[in-house]
Amino acid sequence: MAEMSGADDSGEDTGGEAGPGATAGVGGAAGSGATAGPGGAAGPAGAAGVGGASGAAGPDCPEAIRRALAAHTTMTLAYVDEDGPQACAVLYAAGAASGAEHGGAAGVEAGGPSGGASGVASGVASGVAGAGAVGAGPALYFVTATTTRHGRALVEPGARVAFTVQRDGQEWSGLTGLQGRGRCRPLTGAERAAGWQVYVERFPFVTASDRLRAALERTTLWELRPDWLRLIDNGQGFGHKEEWSGR
């Protein structure tokens, strides 16, 4: 999205060609990429994400950036593997995460020992929501198989990604969008259950189809934790930027 406001002074280009297509409009559910889904569709936004309540916390992510992430559903994800740079489009659901990168203990306790899987999942989510007041950052959830090209790249130790989020068909005077960088990780257990709840609340059509739900439930759910975000909003003045760093 550097072209939205001139040169990207971060020194990184997060653009790239869209990856090969996938099925059902759900990012990376099958095959080696995804098509853009229902971008900007209405749905629950800002739902609690997955993570723990402990750990060093950076500054809170500005509300304007959170709102922009919650208002969209498709991101272009850029990464590098042994064959070089590549990009793909995936559907995502935006949630909230604490400052800790790999938490969850407080949330599990909140779920209670006798609540079962759903109790643990809600406990993880509520634990994160409670931790959001201190150094909270966003978390983005998407589905893709580890057998895809980007899935294989993302599981590599230390792998980082860049991404952009924007709506098509905008006018220059009101052009808005986001750039970001961060790390991805596959979710399992209670963290996956809580992240999955965020995902299906944003995309209720997933649970409306038994076939689609079953296919996606067998596929890896990922969490992307941005550690740098830039909102570009020409509606506030040409080239207007607002940035956040969670480091």
N, C-alpha and C positions, 0 to 999 in steps of 0.2 A: 504493500500500500504506500510505498515511498512516493509514488507518482501523485498521490492525493495532495501533497503539500510541498513538493520539491524534494531535495535530497534528504535521505534518512540519515540524521547525524549519529545514529547508533552504529553506523558502519556496516549494517547487515541488511541484506535484501531478503525479505521473507516471502517474496512472490515465487512463482513457478507454474509450470503447466499442471493442469489437473491430471490426476492419476487415472488409470483405466477404470471403467465403470464397475458398479456392483449391483446388487439386487434390492428391490423393495424400497428404494429411497432411503435405506438406513445405512449410515456410514460404515463401510467395511464389514457388513454382516457376512458377506461371502465374497469370494474372488479377491482381487488385489487392489481394490480401491472403493470409491463410493461416488454416487451422484449426489448433487445438492438436493436436500430434502425441502420440507416446507419452511423456507427461510422466513423468519419474522412472524411465524404463526403465534397466535395468542396461546398462553399456557402459564402454569404456575412458574413464577420466577423467584430466584433468590432462596430456594429451598435449602435446608441445611444439608451440608455435604458430609464428607467422611474424613476423619482424622482425629487427633487427640487434643487434649486440653493443655498438655505440658510442652515445655521446650521454649527456646528463645524466640521472641516474637519481634517482627519488624513493624513498621508503621501500618496503620489500617489502610486498606485500599479505598480510594475515594468513592463516594456514592455514585457519582456520575459514571465512573468506569464500570461499576457493578451493574448499573441500570443498562448500560450499552451492551454488556455481555449477556444479560438476561433477555434483552429484546431480540436477540438473534438465535439461530439454531444451526448454522452451518459455518464451519471454519475451514480454511485452507491450511493444511498442516505440512510444514516443510522439514525435511530431515536429510541426513547424509549417511550413506552406507558404503560398502566396498565398491559399488559402481558409480558413486558420486552423488550429487544433490538430486532430490526428487521432491515432489509435492503431491498431495492428495486431498480430496474434500471429504469431510466426515460430519455427520450430525452430532451435535453436542447438547448437553443440558448443563446449565450453570448452577452451581451451588456455592456454599460457603465452606471455608476450611480454616482451621486454626493455624497458628504460626509453626506448629510442629509438622515435620514432613511425614513421619510415619508414626502416628499416634493411634488412639482408639481405646486405651485402657479406661479412661474416665467414662467414655460412652458406654462401654460394655458393662461397667458397674451400674450405670444409670438404668440399663435394661433389666437388671435384676437377675438372680440366679435361676429363677423359676419361670421366666417369661418365654422361654423357648427361642427359636430363631428370630421370630418377628420382634420379640421383646429386646433381644440383643441388638438387632438392626436399628430399632427405634432409639435404643439407648445410645448407640454410636452417633446417630444423627443428632439427638438432643444434646449429647455431650459436646459436640462441635458447635452447635448453636449457642450453648452457654459460654463457650470459649471465644466466641466471635468478637467479644468486646475488646480483646487485647491482641493487637497485632494480627488481626484476621485478614486473610487473603481469599481470593476466589478459588474454586476448584471446578474443572470442566470434566464431564463424564461422557465417554463415547465408547462405542462397541466396534471392535474389529478383531479378526482372528490373528493369532500369533504366526500363522502360516503365510499371511500377506507380506509383501515386501516391507511395508512400513511397520507391520507388527514385529517382524524379525529385527528390524533396525532399532525399534524402541526398547526391546528387552536387553539390548547390549549395555553392559555396565558403563555408567557415566554418560549415556546418550542424552543429548539435548535436542530440543525442537524449537522451531520458530513458527508462528502462525499469524494469520490475518482473519479478521471478521468484518464483514460489511454487507450491506444490502445492495442488490442490483438496481439499476435504473434511477440513480440519484442525480439531482442537479448540483452543479458546482456550488451554488450559493448555500446549499444546506447539506453538503457532503459530510458524512460521518463514517467512522470506522475505527477499528482497533488493530494494533500490532502487539505481539507478545513473544516472550521466550520463556522456556521452563523445561521441566522434566515430566516424563510420563511413567506410570507404573501400573501393572495389572493388579486388580483387586480380587481378594478371595475372602471366604467366610463372611463374618458379620459386616466387614467393610464393603464387600460386594453387595450384600443385601441392602445396605443403606444407600449405596450409590445407585443401585438398580431402581430403588424407589424414587429417587430424584429423577432418573432418566424416564421412567414410565409416566410420571406425573407431567413431564414436559411433552411426552409423545404418547398420549393415551391410545392412539391407534395400534400401538404395539400389543397391548393387552386385549384389544378388541378382536384380534385374530389369533386363534389357538396355534395355528401353524407358524406364524411369524414369532409369537412369543416363545414357543418351544425352540425355534431355531436360534433366537438371540440369547436365550437363557443358557444355551450350550456354548455360546461364543464368549470370548474374553471381554470383560468390562474394564476399561482403563480410566484412570484419573490423571488429568493433566494439572499440575500445580504451576501456574505462572510465577516467575520471580521478577519479571519486568513486564509492564504494560504501558502502552501509549494510546490514549484516546485522541483522535483527530476530529474536530468539529468546526467545519467552516461556517456553521450557523452562528457561531460566536465571534466570527472574524476569520478572514482567509488565513489558513494555516494554523489556526488555534490548536494548541496541544496541551494535554494534561497527562502527566506521567506518574507512575507508581513503581517503586522497587521494594520487594519484600525481603531483600538480603540484609 
